[in-house]
Amino acid sequence: MHPMLYPNNVKVAVKRVGGPTRCALLMECSGTTIHSWIRQRKISNITKAQKLADLAGMKLQELRPCP
C-alpha cells in the first residue's frame, strides 16, 4: 500500500503532544530526531515509541507497526 494512502501516525502523535519542539523536550531527544521519525513514518526505538505512544494516548503498534 502506498504510504500516502494512510495517515502518518507519528506526525499525529507529535502534534498531540504539542508539536516537534515540545515533543523533543518531552522525549529527551533532538528536533532533528523527531523530524526524522515523521519522515520515516515510524519510530525504530521501541522505548521511545512506547513513551511517545503513552504521551499521545496512542497504541504502540500505531507508531511502530509490525512488518
RARAFEN-V396376 format. One record per residue. N is the residue number from 1. RES is the residue in three letters. SS is DSSP state (H for helix, E for strand, - for the rest). Layout:
BEGIN
N,RES,SS / N,RES,SS
END
This chain:
BEGIN
1,MET,- / 2,HIS,- / 3,PRO,H / 4,MET,H / 5,LEU,H / 6,TYR,- / 7,PRO,- / 8,ASN,- / 9,ASN,H / 10,VAL,H / 11,LYS,H / 12,VAL,H / 13,ALA,H / 14,VAL,H / 15,LYS,H / 16,ARG,H / 17,VAL,- / 18,GLY,- / 19,GLY,- / 20,PRO,H / 21,THR,H / 22,ARG,H / 23,CYS,H / 24,ALA,H / 25,LEU,H / 26,LEU,H / 27,MET,H / 28,GLU,- / 29,CYS,- / 30,SER,- / 31,GLY,H / 32,THR,H / 33,THR,H / 34,ILE,H / 35,HIS,H / 36,SER,H / 37,TRP,H / 38,ILE,H / 39,ARG,H / 40,GLN,H / 41,ARG,- / 42,LYS,- / 43,ILE,- / 44,SER,- / 45,ASN,- / 46,ILE,H / 47,THR,H / 48,LYS,H / 49,ALA,H / 50,GLN,H / 51,LYS,H / 52,LEU,H / 53,ALA,H / 54,ASP,H / 55,LEU,H / 56,ALA,H / 57,GLY,- / 58,MET,- / 59,LYS,- / 60,LEU,H / 61,GLN,H / 62,GLU,H / 63,LEU,H / 64,ARG,- / 65,PRO,- / 66,CYS,- / 67,PRO,-
END
